[in-house]
Amino acid sequence: MQGMVAYARIVGVVLLGIPVVGAAGWDWGFAPVSYHAGAGLFFLLVGFSRLGTATVRQMVGGLGVLLALVNGAAVLVTWLLPIKYLHGPIEITGLVVGVASILAARYLPDRRGLKRDRRAS
């Protein structure tokens, strides 16, 4: 299994597991459950689609940038202004998944390319 595809599948499964635990154990409302489930479904769709590794890398990296910017801005605005916007799990999970997706898109190797290089040597 390739690095990027495996990353997308793992993140999708984890993000689908979080709302189950959150709804059952911590009495989360509709917003955190639907946010995590939607992001998890997107990652699973990308991970199990038969797209090329470069396309998966671009999609995961693009969503990572979007998640990091939007959730980083929400946290920053909430800290700077006297408003009570934070939902807690949405922003924190969004930042973590966003930064991890950016790093994964940038640094995870293409497993297929590594196997080809080993055969050629």
GILIN-V688854 format. One record per backbone hydrogen bond with DSSP energy under -0.5 kcal/mol. NH is the residue of the N-H (numbers start at 0). CO is the residue of the C=O. E is the energy in kcal/mol with one decimal. If there is no record, write none. Layout:
NH CO E
NH CO E
This chain:
2 108 -0.5
5 1 -2.3
6 2 -2.1
7 3 -2.5
8 4 -2.2
9 5 -2.6
10 6 -2.7
11 7 -2.0
12 8 -2.2
13 9 -2.5
14 10 -2.9
15 11 -1.4
16 12 -1.6
17 13 -2.0
18 14 -0.7
19 15 -0.7
20 16 -2.0
21 17 -3.0
22 18 -2.7
23 19 -1.9
24 20 -3.1
25 20 -0.6
25 21 -1.2
27 21 -1.6
32 28 -1.2
33 29 -2.7
34 30 -2.3
35 31 -2.2
36 32 -2.2
37 33 -2.3
38 34 -2.4
39 35 -2.4
40 36 -2.4
41 37 -1.9
42 38 -2.2
43 39 -2.4
44 40 -2.5
45 41 -2.4
46 42 -2.6
47 43 -2.5
48 44 -1.1
55 51 -2.3
56 52 -2.6
57 53 -2.1
58 54 -2.4
59 55 -2.7
60 56 -2.4
61 57 -2.5
62 58 -2.3
63 59 -2.1
64 60 -2.2
65 61 -2.2
66 62 -2.9
67 63 -2.6
68 64 -2.5
69 65 -2.4
70 66 -2.3
71 67 -1.9
72 68 -2.3
73 69 -2.0
74 70 -2.2
75 71 -2.5
76 72 -2.8
77 73 -1.9
78 74 -2.0
79 75 -2.1
80 76 -2.7
82 80 -1.8
84 82 -0.8
88 86 -1.4
91 87 -2.2
92 88 -1.9
93 89 -2.3
94 90 -2.4
95 91 -2.4
96 92 -2.9
97 93 -2.4
98 94 -2.7
99 95 -2.4
100 96 -2.4
101 97 -2.1
102 98 -2.4
103 99 -2.5
104 100 -2.6
105 101 -1.6
106 102 -2.9
107 103 -2.0
110 108 -0.8
113 109 -1.6
114 110 -1.8
115 111 -1.8
116 112 -1.9
117 113 -1.7
118 114 -1.8
119 115 -1.7
120 116 -1.1
